[in-house]
Amino acid sequence: MKKVIRILLGIGLVSIGILHFVKEKQFRNIVPHYLPLRKTAVLITGVFEMLFGVILIIRRPSQFWKRSINAFLLSVFPANVYMARKKLPLGDKQLPTWVLYARLPLQFVLMRTISKL
């Protein structure tokens, strides 16, 4: 079961990483405006998401990779908070405010799941 979860998470990360390039402007919108190099940040985080996804797909991650993925997820958490506070759309869809806030704890569930792989 862990293998299935790992592969599904990997596919999800690779897909989201690709979207960082395909829908860069939409991702840039959730990076706070006061931060510099917003486009660069979106592209770099896209590369990391694809890298982490490929690692999860190929093999069970080592403790180093688990910690790296979780550190990455923690580092992008403020963008998700910003998105909720500013009620920004997720892609082309405007989600209800409660959904934007409800997805925040899911980041920590994801981190816990990565730790258990």
Biopython code that builds the backbone (N, CA, C, O; Angstrom):
import numpy as np
from Bio.PDB.StructureBuilder import StructureBuilder

atoms = [
    (1, "MET", "N", (0.816, -1.195, 0.000)),
    (1, "MET", "CA", (0.000, 0.000, 0.000)),
    (1, "MET", "C", (0.861, 1.261, 0.000)),
    (1, "MET", "O", (0.544, 2.244, -0.670)),
    (2, "LYS", "N", (1.968, 1.216, 0.771)),
    (2, "LYS", "CA", (2.858, 2.375, 0.800)),
    (2, "LYS", "C", (3.424, 2.681, -0.585)),
    (2, "LYS", "O", (3.606, 3.841, -0.953)),
    (3, "LYS", "N", (3.694, 1.635, -1.333)),
    (3, "LYS", "CA", (4.246, 1.826, -2.671)),
    (3, "LYS", "C", (3.240, 2.547, -3.568)),
    (3, "LYS", "O", (3.608, 3.440, -4.331)),
    (4, "VAL", "N", (1.984, 2.159, -3.473)),
    (4, "VAL", "CA", (0.936, 2.804, -4.277)),
    (4, "VAL", "C", (0.820, 4.278, -3.889)),
    (4, "VAL", "O", (0.763, 5.148, -4.758)),
    (5, "ILE", "N", (0.784, 4.555, -2.592)),
    (5, "ILE", "CA", (0.698, 5.941, -2.112)),
    (5, "ILE", "C", (1.910, 6.738, -2.588)),
    (5, "ILE", "O", (1.770, 7.869, -3.055)),
    (6, "ARG", "N", (3.090, 6.150, -2.470)),
    (6, "ARG", "CA", (4.325, 6.815, -2.890)),
    (6, "ARG", "C", (4.279, 7.158, -4.370)),
    (6, "ARG", "O", (4.626, 8.274, -4.756)),
    (7, "ILE", "N", (3.857, 6.218, -5.199)),
    (7, "ILE", "CA", (3.805, 6.455, -6.646)),
    (7, "ILE", "C", (2.751, 7.502, -6.988)),
    (7, "ILE", "O", (2.980, 8.357, -7.842)),
    (8, "LEU", "N", (1.594, 7.439, -6.325)),
    (8, "LEU", "CA", (0.552, 8.436, -6.573)),
    (8, "LEU", "C", (1.020, 9.838, -6.169)),
    (8, "LEU", "O", (0.780, 10.812, -6.883)),
    (9, "LEU", "N", (1.689, 9.927, -5.018)),
    (9, "LEU", "CA", (2.243, 11.224, -4.598)),
    (9, "LEU", "C", (3.290, 11.710, -5.600)),
    (9, "LEU", "O", (3.347, 12.895, -5.929)),
    (10, "GLY", "N", (4.109, 10.786, -6.075)),
    (10, "GLY", "CA", (5.127, 11.133, -7.062)),
    (10, "GLY", "C", (4.520, 11.669, -8.345)),
    (10, "GLY", "O", (4.972, 12.677, -8.889)),
    (11, "ILE", "N", (3.493, 10.987, -8.821)),
    (11, "ILE", "CA", (2.808, 11.443, -10.041)),
    (11, "ILE", "C", (2.185, 12.814, -9.805)),
    (11, "ILE", "O", (2.238, 13.684, -10.675)),
    (12, "GLY", "N", (1.602, 13.002, -8.638)),
    (12, "GLY", "CA", (1.013, 14.296, -8.304)),
    (12, "GLY", "C", (2.041, 15.413, -8.289)),
    (12, "GLY", "O", (1.798, 16.495, -8.822)),
    (13, "LEU", "N", (3.188, 15.151, -7.679)),
    (13, "LEU", "CA", (4.243, 16.174, -7.624)),
    (13, "LEU", "C", (4.802, 16.486, -9.011)),
    (13, "LEU", "O", (5.032, 17.650, -9.340)),
    (14, "VAL", "N", (5.019, 15.470, -9.812)),
    (14, "VAL", "CA", (5.516, 15.706, -11.175)),
    (14, "VAL", "C", (4.491, 16.530, -11.953)),
    (14, "VAL", "O", (4.855, 17.472, -12.656)),
    (15, "SER", "N", (3.219, 16.176, -11.827)),
    (15, "SER", "CA", (2.167, 16.906, -12.545)),
    (15, "SER", "C", (2.104, 18.363, -12.119)),
    (15, "SER", "O", (2.019, 19.258, -12.959)),
    (16, "ILE", "N", (2.146, 18.598, -10.824)),
    (16, "ILE", "CA", (2.102, 19.978, -10.329)),
    (16, "ILE", "C", (3.363, 20.729, -10.746)),
    (16, "ILE", "O", (3.299, 21.911, -11.084)),
    (17, "GLY", "N", (4.500, 20.053, -10.723)),
    (17, "GLY", "CA", (5.743, 20.679, -11.177)),
    (17, "GLY", "C", (5.660, 21.118, -12.630)),
    (17, "GLY", "O", (6.121, 22.203, -12.984)),
    (18, "ILE", "N", (5.079, 20.283, -13.463)),
    (18, "ILE", "CA", (4.907, 20.638, -14.880)),
    (18, "ILE", "C", (3.973, 21.846, -15.007)),
    (18, "ILE", "O", (4.205, 22.738, -15.824)),
    (19, "LEU", "N", (2.921, 21.862, -14.194)),
    (19, "LEU", "CA", (1.989, 22.993, -14.232)),
    (19, "LEU", "C", (2.662, 24.307, -13.849)),
    (19, "LEU", "O", (2.225, 25.373, -14.283)),
    (20, "HIS", "N", (3.722, 24.244, -13.042)),
    (20, "HIS", "CA", (4.467, 25.464, -12.706)),
    (20, "HIS", "C", (5.004, 26.141, -13.975)),
    (20, "HIS", "O", (5.167, 27.361, -14.013)),
    (21, "PHE", "N", (5.269, 25.356, -14.987)),
    (21, "PHE", "CA", (5.790, 25.903, -16.247)),
    (21, "PHE", "C", (4.652, 26.226, -17.218)),
    (21, "PHE", "O", (4.682, 27.253, -17.896)),
    (22, "VAL", "N", (3.660, 25.353, -17.279)),
    (22, "VAL", "CA", (2.550, 25.534, -18.214)),
    (22, "VAL", "C", (1.640, 26.691, -17.783)),
    (22, "VAL", "O", (1.162, 27.457, -18.619)),
    (23, "LYS", "N", (1.409, 26.807, -16.483)),
    (23, "LYS", "CA", (0.513, 27.844, -15.934)),
    (23, "LYS", "C", (1.285, 28.743, -14.969)),
    (23, "LYS", "O", (0.811, 29.069, -13.880)),
    (24, "GLU", "N", (2.467, 29.127, -15.392)),
    (24, "GLU", "CA", (3.374, 29.887, -14.516)),
    (24, "GLU", "C", (2.721, 31.123, -13.923)),
    (24, "GLU", "O", (2.889, 31.395, -12.735)),
    (25, "LYS", "N", (1.987, 31.871, -14.715)),
    (25, "LYS", "CA", (1.392, 33.118, -14.221)),
    (25, "LYS", "C", (0.398, 32.850, -13.090)),
    (25, "LYS", "O", (0.337, 33.618, -12.130)),
    (26, "GLN", "N", (-0.376, 31.779, -13.191)),
    (26, "GLN", "CA", (-1.327, 31.448, -12.133)),
    (26, "GLN", "C", (-0.596, 31.099, -10.842)),
    (26, "GLN", "O", (-1.039, 31.472, -9.756)),
    (27, "PHE", "N", (0.517, 30.387, -10.954)),
    (27, "PHE", "CA", (1.304, 30.061, -9.762)),
    (27, "PHE", "C", (1.976, 31.312, -9.207)),
    (27, "PHE", "O", (2.099, 31.470, -7.992)),
    (28, "ARG", "N", (2.404, 32.186, -10.085)),
    (28, "ARG", "CA", (3.054, 33.431, -9.641)),
    (28, "ARG", "C", (2.091, 34.281, -8.828)),
    (28, "ARG", "O", (2.515, 35.008, -7.930)),
    (29, "ASN", "N", (0.810, 34.199, -9.129)),
    (29, "ASN", "CA", (-0.184, 34.984, -8.408)),
    (29, "ASN", "C", (-0.285, 34.614, -6.933)),
    (29, "ASN", "O", (-0.726, 35.437, -6.129)),
    (30, "ILE", "N", (0.108, 33.407, -6.556)),
    (30, "ILE", "CA", (0.013, 33.028, -5.142)),
    (30, "ILE", "C", (1.311, 33.296, -4.386)),
    (30, "ILE", "O", (1.394, 33.035, -3.186)),
    (31, "VAL", "N", (2.313, 33.809, -5.073)),
    (31, "VAL", "CA", (3.547, 34.238, -4.399)),
    (31, "VAL", "C", (3.322, 35.687, -3.978)),
    (31, "VAL", "O", (2.989, 36.527, -4.813)),
    (32, "PRO", "N", (3.500, 35.989, -2.698)),
    (32, "PRO", "CA", (3.254, 37.365, -2.242)),
    (32, "PRO", "C", (3.997, 38.398, -3.098)),
    (32, "PRO", "O", (5.156, 38.204, -3.465)),
    (33, "HIS", "N", (3.310, 39.484, -3.400)),
    (33, "HIS", "CA", (3.851, 40.514, -4.288)),
    (33, "HIS", "C", (5.094, 41.208, -3.735)),
    (33, "HIS", "O", (5.885, 41.762, -4.498)),
    (34, "TYR", "N", (5.267, 41.180, -2.429)),
    (34, "TYR", "CA", (6.429, 41.853, -1.842)),
    (34, "TYR", "C", (7.716, 41.036, -1.976)),
    (34, "TYR", "O", (8.799, 41.533, -1.668)),
    (35, "LEU", "N", (7.605, 39.794, -2.431)),
    (35, "LEU", "CA", (8.809, 38.979, -2.627)),
    (35, "LEU", "C", (9.413, 39.242, -4.006)),
    (35, "LEU", "O", (8.685, 39.394, -4.987)),
    (36, "PRO", "N", (10.736, 39.295, -4.077)),
    (36, "PRO", "CA", (11.381, 39.491, -5.386)),
    (36, "PRO", "C", (11.443, 38.176, -6.172)),
    (36, "PRO", "O", (11.265, 37.097, -5.607)),
    (37, "LEU", "N", (11.695, 38.280, -7.464)),
    (37, "LEU", "CA", (11.922, 37.119, -8.328)),
    (37, "LEU", "C", (10.801, 36.086, -8.247)),
    (37, "LEU", "O", (11.052, 34.886, -8.128)),
    (38, "ARG", "N", (9.584, 36.563, -8.312)),
    (38, "ARG", "CA", (8.429, 35.664, -8.165)),
    (38, "ARG", "C", (8.379, 34.616, -9.271)),
    (38, "ARG", "O", (8.111, 33.445, -9.001)),
    (39, "LYS", "N", (8.634, 35.023, -10.509)),
    (39, "LYS", "CA", (8.611, 34.059, -11.616)),
    (39, "LYS", "C", (9.709, 33.017, -11.432)),
    (39, "LYS", "O", (9.482, 31.824, -11.632)),
    (40, "THR", "N", (10.882, 33.469, -11.056)),
    (40, "THR", "CA", (11.998, 32.553, -10.816)),
    (40, "THR", "C", (11.650, 31.566, -9.703)),
    (40, "THR", "O", (11.952, 30.377, -9.807)),
    (41, "ALA", "N", (11.018, 32.054, -8.647)),
    (41, "ALA", "CA", (10.621, 31.183, -7.532)),
    (41, "ALA", "C", (9.649, 30.108, -8.002)),
    (41, "ALA", "O", (9.757, 28.949, -7.601)),
    (42, "VAL", "N", (8.704, 30.492, -8.850)),
    (42, "VAL", "CA", (7.728, 29.529, -9.370)),
    (42, "VAL", "C", (8.437, 28.453, -10.198)),
    (42, "VAL", "O", (8.158, 27.263, -10.049)),
    (43, "LEU", "N", (9.341, 28.875, -11.057)),
    (43, "LEU", "CA", (10.041, 27.907, -11.915)),
    (43, "LEU", "C", (10.950, 26.984, -11.104)),
    (43, "LEU", "O", (11.009, 25.782, -11.362)),
    (44, "ILE", "N", (11.650, 27.542, -10.135)),
    (44, "ILE", "CA", (12.543, 26.719, -9.298)),
    (44, "ILE", "C", (11.733, 25.725, -8.473)),
    (44, "ILE", "O", (12.107, 24.557, -8.364)),
    (45, "THR", "N", (10.631, 26.181, -7.896)),
    (45, "THR", "CA", (9.815, 25.240, -7.116)),
    (45, "THR", "C", (9.202, 24.169, -8.017)),
    (45, "THR", "O", (8.987, 23.036, -7.588)),
    (46, "GLY", "N", (8.923, 24.534, -9.260)),
    (46, "GLY", "CA", (8.432, 23.537, -10.218)),
    (46, "GLY", "C", (9.459, 22.453, -10.479)),
    (46, "GLY", "O", (9.127, 21.269, -10.541)),
    (47, "VAL", "N", (10.712, 22.864, -10.633)),
    (47, "VAL", "CA", (11.795, 21.891, -10.846)),
    (47, "VAL", "C", (11.916, 20.969, -9.634)),
    (47, "VAL", "O", (12.044, 19.754, -9.784)),
    (48, "PHE", "N", (11.876, 21.550, -8.432)),
    (48, "PHE", "CA", (11.976, 20.729, -7.226)),
    (48, "PHE", "C", (10.802, 19.765, -7.103)),
    (48, "PHE", "O", (10.988, 18.610, -6.719)),
    (49, "GLU", "N", (9.609, 20.223, -7.422)),
    (49, "GLU", "CA", (8.460, 19.315, -7.345)),
    (49, "GLU", "C", (8.610, 18.154, -8.310)),
    (49, "GLU", "O", (8.294, 17.015, -7.968)),
    (50, "MET", "N", (9.089, 18.434, -9.514)),
    (50, "MET", "CA", (9.301, 17.338, -10.473)),
    (50, "MET", "C", (10.395, 16.392, -9.984)),
    (50, "MET", "O", (10.251, 15.174, -10.089)),
    (51, "LEU", "N", (11.476, 16.937, -9.455)),
    (51, "LEU", "CA", (12.567, 16.113, -8.931)),
    (51, "LEU", "C", (12.064, 15.209, -7.812)),
    (51, "LEU", "O", (12.311, 14.003, -7.821)),
    (52, "PHE", "N", (11.362, 15.793, -6.854)),
    (52, "PHE", "CA", (10.853, 15.006, -5.731)),
    (52, "PHE", "C", (9.846, 13.956, -6.212)),
    (52, "PHE", "O", (9.822, 12.836, -5.703)),
    (53, "GLY", "N", (9.026, 14.319, -7.183)),
    (53, "GLY", "CA", (8.068, 13.363, -7.727)),
    (53, "GLY", "C", (8.746, 12.180, -8.384)),
    (53, "GLY", "O", (8.346, 11.034, -8.179)),
    (54, "VAL", "N", (9.778, 12.455, -9.179)),
    (54, "VAL", "CA", (10.511, 11.371, -9.845)),
    (54, "VAL", "C", (11.164, 10.459, -8.811)),
    (54, "VAL", "O", (11.155, 9.238, -8.960)),
    (55, "ILE", "N", (11.726, 11.052, -7.773)),
    (55, "ILE", "CA", (12.358, 10.241, -6.719)),
    (55, "ILE", "C", (11.321, 9.320, -6.078)),
    (55, "ILE", "O", (11.595, 8.143, -5.845)),
    (56, "LEU", "N", (10.131, 9.853, -5.793)),
    (56, "LEU", "CA", (9.089, 9.025, -5.180)),
    (56, "LEU", "C", (8.623, 7.920, -6.114)),
    (56, "LEU", "O", (8.309, 6.818, -5.663)),
    (57, "ILE", "N", (8.575, 8.201, -7.399)),
    (57, "ILE", "CA", (8.133, 7.188, -8.370)),
    (57, "ILE", "C", (9.170, 6.078, -8.516)),
    (57, "ILE", "O", (8.818, 4.901, -8.585)),
    (58, "ILE", "N", (10.436, 6.451, -8.562)),
    (58, "ILE", "CA", (11.505, 5.484, -8.838)),
    (58, "ILE", "C", (11.763, 4.534, -7.675)),
    (58, "ILE", "O", (11.920, 3.328, -7.869)),
    (59, "ARG", "N", (11.805, 5.088, -6.465)),
    (59, "ARG", "CA", (12.172, 4.227, -5.326)),
    (59, "ARG", "C", (11.661, 4.816, -4.022)),
    (59, "ARG", "O", (11.206, 5.959, -3.962)),
    (60, "ARG", "N", (11.750, 4.011, -2.997)),
    (60, "ARG", "CA", (11.416, 4.476, -1.653)),
    (60, "ARG", "C", (12.458, 5.508, -1.249)),
    (60, "ARG", "O", (13.656, 5.232, -1.317)),
    (61, "PRO", "N", (12.019, 6.704, -0.824)),
    (61, "PRO", "CA", (12.990, 7.756, -0.519)),
    (61, "PRO", "C", (13.761, 7.483, 0.769)),
    (61, "PRO", "O", (13.231, 6.920, 1.726)),
    (62, "SER", "N", (15.014, 7.894, 0.765)),
    (62, "SER", "CA", (15.844, 7.802, 1.972)),
    (62, "SER", "C", (15.389, 8.878, 2.956)),
    (62, "SER", "O", (14.577, 9.741, 2.620)),
    (63, "GLN", "N", (15.919, 8.815, 4.168)),
    (63, "GLN", "CA", (15.597, 9.846, 5.171)),
    (63, "GLN", "C", (15.983, 11.235, 4.665)),
    (63, "GLN", "O", (15.275, 12.206, 4.929)),
    (64, "PHE", "N", (17.088, 11.337, 3.948)),
    (64, "PHE", "CA", (17.505, 12.625, 3.389)),
    (64, "PHE", "C", (16.431, 13.180, 2.466)),
    (64, "PHE", "O", (16.079, 14.356, 2.563)),
    (65, "TRP", "N", (15.904, 12.346, 1.569)),
    (65, "TRP", "CA", (14.901, 12.814, 0.621)),
    (65, "TRP", "C", (13.579, 13.107, 1.307)),
    (65, "TRP", "O", (12.896, 14.068, 0.951)),
    (66, "LYS", "N", (13.211, 12.297, 2.281)),
    (66, "LYS", "CA", (11.980, 12.570, 3.032)),
    (66, "LYS", "C", (12.070, 13.930, 3.717)),
    (66, "LYS", "O", (11.132, 14.725, 3.665)),
    (67, "ARG", "N", (13.207, 14.186, 4.359)),
    (67, "ARG", "CA", (13.396, 15.485, 5.038)),
    (67, "ARG", "C", (13.425, 16.632, 4.029)),
    (67, "ARG", "O", (12.884, 17.709, 4.283)),
    (68, "SER", "N", (14.053, 16.393, 2.899)),
    (68, "SER", "CA", (14.129, 17.435, 1.863)),
    (68, "SER", "C", (12.741, 17.767, 1.304)),
    (68, "SER", "O", (12.398, 18.936, 1.126)),
    (69, "ILE", "N", (11.957, 16.735, 1.034)),
    (69, "ILE", "CA", (10.597, 16.958, 0.522)),
    (69, "ILE", "C", (9.771, 17.708, 1.560)),
    (69, "ILE", "O", (9.054, 18.650, 1.223)),
    (70, "ASN", "N", (9.870, 17.293, 2.817)),
    (70, "ASN", "CA", (9.097, 17.956, 3.866)),
    (70, "ASN", "C", (9.560, 19.392, 4.101)),
    (70, "ASN", "O", (8.737, 20.268, 4.362)),
    (71, "ALA", "N", (10.849, 19.640, 4.012)),
    (71, "ALA", "CA", (11.352, 21.015, 4.139)),
    (71, "ALA", "C", (10.817, 21.874, 2.996)),
    (71, "ALA", "O", (10.448, 23.031, 3.196)),
    (72, "PHE", "N", (10.780, 21.300, 1.806)),
    (72, "PHE", "CA", (10.235, 22.011, 0.653)),
    (72, "PHE", "C", (8.756, 22.327, 0.880)),
    (72, "PHE", "O", (8.324, 23.461, 0.675)),
    (73, "LEU", "N", (7.980, 21.323, 1.303)),
    (73, "LEU", "CA", (6.553, 21.537, 1.540)),
    (73, "LEU", "C", (6.318, 22.606, 2.604)),
    (73, "LEU", "O", (5.385, 23.403, 2.502)),
    (74, "LEU", "N", (7.163, 22.614, 3.609)),
    (74, "LEU", "CA", (7.058, 23.643, 4.645)),
    (74, "LEU", "C", (7.430, 25.019, 4.095)),
    (74, "LEU", "O", (6.841, 26.027, 4.487)),
    (75, "SER", "N", (8.398, 25.060, 3.196)),
    (75, "SER", "CA", (8.841, 26.347, 2.644)),
    (75, "SER", "C", (7.803, 26.987, 1.725)),
    (75, "SER", "O", (7.762, 28.211, 1.605)),
    (76, "VAL", "N", (6.963, 26.180, 1.076)),
    (76, "VAL", "CA", (5.936, 26.749, 0.197)),
    (76, "VAL", "C", (4.610, 26.964, 0.934)),
    (76, "VAL", "O", (3.665, 27.508, 0.361)),
    (77, "PHE", "N", (4.536, 26.546, 2.186)),
    (77, "PHE", "CA", (3.311, 26.713, 2.971)),
    (77, "PHE", "C", (2.861, 28.171, 3.055)),
    (77, "PHE", "O", (1.662, 28.433, 2.951)),
    (78, "PRO", "N", (3.778, 29.138, 3.239)),
    (78, "PRO", "CA", (3.327, 30.541, 3.296)),
    (78, "PRO", "C", (2.583, 30.992, 2.035)),
    (78, "PRO", "O", (1.691, 31.836, 2.123)),
    (79, "ALA", "N", (2.929, 30.453, 0.880)),
    (79, "ALA", "CA", (2.203, 30.809, -0.343)),
    (79, "ALA", "C", (0.765, 30.314, -0.262)),
    (79, "ALA", "O", (-0.149, 30.983, -0.746)),
    (80, "ASN", "N", (0.557, 29.157, 0.342)),
    (80, "ASN", "CA", (-0.800, 28.630, 0.495)),
    (80, "ASN", "C", (-1.609, 29.468, 1.497)),
    (80, "ASN", "O", (-2.808, 29.681, 1.320)),
    (81, "VAL", "N", (-0.932, 29.933, 2.542)),
    (81, "VAL", "CA", (-1.594, 30.821, 3.509)),
    (81, "VAL", "C", (-1.967, 32.135, 2.819)),
    (81, "VAL", "O", (-3.077, 32.641, 2.984)),
    (82, "TYR", "N", (-1.028, 32.677, 2.047)),
    (82, "TYR", "CA", (-1.268, 33.922, 1.303)),
    (82, "TYR", "C", (-2.461, 33.748, 0.360)),
    (82, "TYR", "O", (-3.313, 34.629, 0.246)),
    (83, "MET", "N", (-2.504, 32.615, -0.301)),
    (83, "MET", "CA", (-3.601, 32.325, -1.225)),
    (83, "MET", "C", (-4.948, 32.328, -0.494)),
    (83, "MET", "O", (-5.934, 32.864, -0.999)),
    (84, "ALA", "N", (-4.978, 31.731, 0.687)),
    (84, "ALA", "CA", (-6.217, 31.689, 1.470)),
    (84, "ALA", "C", (-6.596, 33.081, 1.972)),
    (84, "ALA", "O", (-7.753, 33.490, 1.874)),
    (85, "ARG", "N", (-5.620, 33.799, 2.506)),
    (85, "ARG", "CA", (-5.897, 35.143, 3.046)),
    (85, "ARG", "C", (-6.411, 36.096, 1.978)),
    (85, "ARG", "O", (-7.312, 36.893, 2.235)),
    (86, "LYS", "N", (-5.842, 36.016, 0.785)),
    (86, "LYS", "CA", (-6.217, 36.918, -0.306)),
    (86, "LYS", "C", (-7.361, 36.363, -1.160)),
    (86, "LYS", "O", (-7.809, 37.010, -2.106)),
    (87, "LYS", "N", (-7.831, 35.150, -0.815)),
    (87, "LYS", "CA", (-8.920, 34.490, -1.543)),
    (87, "LYS", "C", (-8.610, 34.389, -3.040)),
    (87, "LYS", "O", (-9.447, 34.699, -3.889)),
    (88, "LEU", "N", (-7.394, 33.949, -3.335)),
    (88, "LEU", "CA", (-6.956, 33.832, -4.720)),
    (88, "LEU", "C", (-7.478, 32.536, -5.329)),
    (88, "LEU", "O", (-7.626, 31.536, -4.625)),
    (89, "PRO", "N", (-7.758, 32.545, -6.623)),
    (89, "PRO", "CA", (-8.270, 31.331, -7.267)),
    (89, "PRO", "C", (-7.191, 30.249, -7.367)),
    (89, "PRO", "O", (-5.998, 30.542, -7.432)),
    (90, "LEU", "N", (-7.634, 29.016, -7.376)),
    (90, "LEU", "CA", (-6.745, 27.878, -7.601)),
    (90, "LEU", "C", (-6.852, 27.550, -9.081)),
    (90, "LEU", "O", (-7.802, 26.898, -9.514)),
    (91, "GLY", "N", (-5.880, 28.002, -9.848)),
    (91, "GLY", "CA", (-5.943, 27.851, -11.294)),
    (91, "GLY", "C", (-7.021, 28.762, -11.849)),
    (91, "GLY", "O", (-6.984, 29.976, -11.646)),
    (92, "ASP", "N", (-7.975, 28.181, -12.543)),
    (92, "ASP", "CA", (-9.073, 28.955, -13.129)),
    (92, "ASP", "C", (-10.309, 28.976, -12.226)),
    (92, "ASP", "O", (-11.313, 29.608, -12.555)),
    (93, "LYS", "N", (-10.230, 28.291, -11.100)),
    (93, "LYS", "CA", (-11.405, 28.136, -10.245)),
    (93, "LYS", "C", (-11.265, 28.939, -8.958)),
    (93, "LYS", "O", (-10.246, 28.871, -8.271)),
    (94, "GLN", "N", (-12.306, 29.698, -8.648)),
    (94, "GLN", "CA", (-12.365, 30.390, -7.371)),
    (94, "GLN", "C", (-13.034, 29.462, -6.373)),
    (94, "GLN", "O", (-14.229, 29.179, -6.470)),
    (95, "LEU", "N", (-12.263, 29.001, -5.430)),
    (95, "LEU", "CA", (-12.800, 28.095, -4.422)),
    (95, "LEU", "C", (-13.397, 28.887, -3.270)),
    (95, "LEU", "O", (-12.976, 30.013, -3.009)),
    (96, "PRO", "N", (-14.374, 28.311, -2.578)),
    (96, "PRO", "CA", (-14.895, 28.989, -1.391)),
    (96, "PRO", "C", (-13.763, 29.214, -0.379)),
    (96, "PRO", "O", (-12.817, 28.431, -0.303)),
    (97, "THR", "N", (-13.879, 30.276, 0.379)),
    (97, "THR", "CA", (-12.839, 30.620, 1.361)),
    (97, "THR", "C", (-12.576, 29.468, 2.320)),
    (97, "THR", "O", (-11.425, 29.200, 2.665)),
    (98, "TRP", "N", (-13.621, 28.792, 2.751)),
    (98, "TRP", "CA", (-13.428, 27.702, 3.705)),
    (98, "TRP", "C", (-12.575, 26.587, 3.109)),
    (98, "TRP", "O", (-11.817, 25.939, 3.831)),
    (99, "VAL", "N", (-12.688, 26.354, 1.801)),
    (99, "VAL", "CA", (-11.881, 25.321, 1.143)),
    (99, "VAL", "C", (-10.412, 25.750, 1.114)),
    (99, "VAL", "O", (-9.514, 24.939, 1.340)),
    (100, "LEU", "N", (-10.180, 27.034, 0.833)),
    (100, "LEU", "CA", (-8.799, 27.536, 0.802)),
    (100, "LEU", "C", (-8.131, 27.357, 2.164)),
    (100, "LEU", "O", (-6.947, 27.029, 2.239)),
    (101, "TYR", "N", (-8.885, 27.573, 3.230)),
    (101, "TYR", "CA", (-8.323, 27.392, 4.578)),
    (101, "TYR", "C", (-8.277, 25.916, 4.978)),
    (101, "TYR", "O", (-7.351, 25.493, 5.670)),
    (102, "ALA", "N", (-9.255, 25.139, 4.554)),
    (102, "ALA", "CA", (-9.303, 23.719, 4.915)),
    (102, "ALA", "C", (-8.144, 22.944, 4.302)),
    (102, "ALA", "O", (-7.717, 21.929, 4.853)),
    (103, "ARG", "N", (-7.632, 23.412, 3.166)),
    (103, "ARG", "CA", (-6.531, 22.682, 2.534)),
    (103, "ARG", "C", (-5.182, 22.936, 3.223)),
    (103, "ARG", "O", (-4.221, 22.206, 2.980)),
    (104, "LEU", "N", (-5.104, 23.953, 4.072)),
    (104, "LEU", "CA", (-3.838, 24.240, 4.757)),
    (104, "LEU", "C", (-3.370, 23.092, 5.649)),
    (104, "LEU", "O", (-2.205, 22.704, 5.561)),
    (105, "PRO", "N", (-4.226, 22.532, 6.502)),
    (105, "PRO", "CA", (-3.758, 21.413, 7.328)),
    (105, "PRO", "C", (-3.373, 20.179, 6.506)),
    (105, "PRO", "O", (-2.597, 19.339, 6.962)),
    (106, "LEU", "N", (-3.916, 20.079, 5.304)),
    (106, "LEU", "CA", (-3.586, 18.930, 4.455)),
    (106, "LEU", "C", (-2.105, 18.907, 4.085)),
    (106, "LEU", "O", (-1.543, 17.848, 3.805)),
    (107, "GLN", "N", (-1.478, 20.088, 4.085)),
    (107, "GLN", "CA", (-0.043, 20.152, 3.815)),
    (107, "GLN", "C", (0.720, 19.350, 4.882)),
    (107, "GLN", "O", (1.697, 18.666, 4.577)),
    (108, "PHE", "N", (0.262, 19.444, 6.120)),
    (108, "PHE", "CA", (0.931, 18.725, 7.214)),
    (108, "PHE", "C", (0.605, 17.233, 7.178)),
    (108, "PHE", "O", (1.435, 16.405, 7.552)),
    (109, "VAL", "N", (-0.594, 16.895, 6.733)),
    (109, "VAL", "CA", (-0.943, 15.482, 6.529)),
    (109, "VAL", "C", (-0.038, 14.895, 5.449)),
    (109, "VAL", "O", (0.455, 13.775, 5.580)),
    (110, "LEU", "N", (0.174, 15.661, 4.385)),
    (110, "LEU", "CA", (1.066, 15.229, 3.313)),
    (110, "LEU", "C", (2.486, 15.025, 3.836)),
    (110, "LEU", "O", (3.139, 14.038, 3.496)),
    (111, "MET", "N", (2.960, 15.951, 4.658)),
    (111, "MET", "CA", (4.294, 15.832, 5.239)),
    (111, "MET", "C", (4.404, 14.582, 6.105)),
    (111, "MET", "O", (5.401, 13.863, 6.047)),
    (112, "ARG", "N", (3.392, 14.334, 6.892)),
    (112, "ARG", "CA", (3.388, 13.147, 7.762)),
    (112, "ARG", "C", (3.395, 11.866, 6.909)),
    (112, "ARG", "O", (4.082, 10.894, 7.225)),
    (113, "THR", "N", (2.617, 11.894, 5.829)),
    (113, "THR", "CA", (2.569, 10.736, 4.931)),
    (113, "THR", "C", (3.943, 10.490, 4.305)),
    (113, "THR", "O", (4.393, 9.346, 4.229)),
    (114, "ILE", "N", (4.606, 11.546, 3.860)),
    (114, "ILE", "CA", (5.957, 11.417, 3.288)),
    (114, "ILE", "C", (6.906, 10.801, 4.323)),
    (114, "ILE", "O", (7.712, 9.930, 3.994)),
    (115, "SER", "N", (6.805, 11.252, 5.553)),
    (115, "SER", "CA", (7.682, 10.737, 6.622)),
    (115, "SER", "C", (7.499, 9.250, 6.857)),
    (115, "SER", "O", (8.444, 8.557, 7.236)),
    (116, "LYS", "N", (6.292, 8.755, 6.633)),
    (116, "LYS", "CA", (5.971, 7.350, 6.910)),
    (116, "LYS", "C", (6.284, 6.411, 5.744)),
    (116, "LYS", "O", (6.178, 5.194, 5.896)),
    (117, "LEU", "N", (6.664, 6.948, 4.589)),
    (117, "LEU", "CA", (6.931, 6.085, 3.430)),
    (117, "LEU", "C", (8.155, 5.219, 3.640)),
    (117, "LEU", "O", (8.517, 4.437, 2.761)),
]
sb = StructureBuilder()
sb.init_structure("model")
sb.init_model(0)
sb.init_chain("A")
sb.init_seg("    ")
for serial, (resi, resn, name, xyz) in enumerate(atoms, 1):
    if name == "N":
        sb.init_residue(resn, " ", resi, " ")
    sb.init_atom(name, np.array(xyz, "f"), 0.0, 1.0, " ", f" {name:<3s}", serial, name[0])
structure = sb.get_structure()
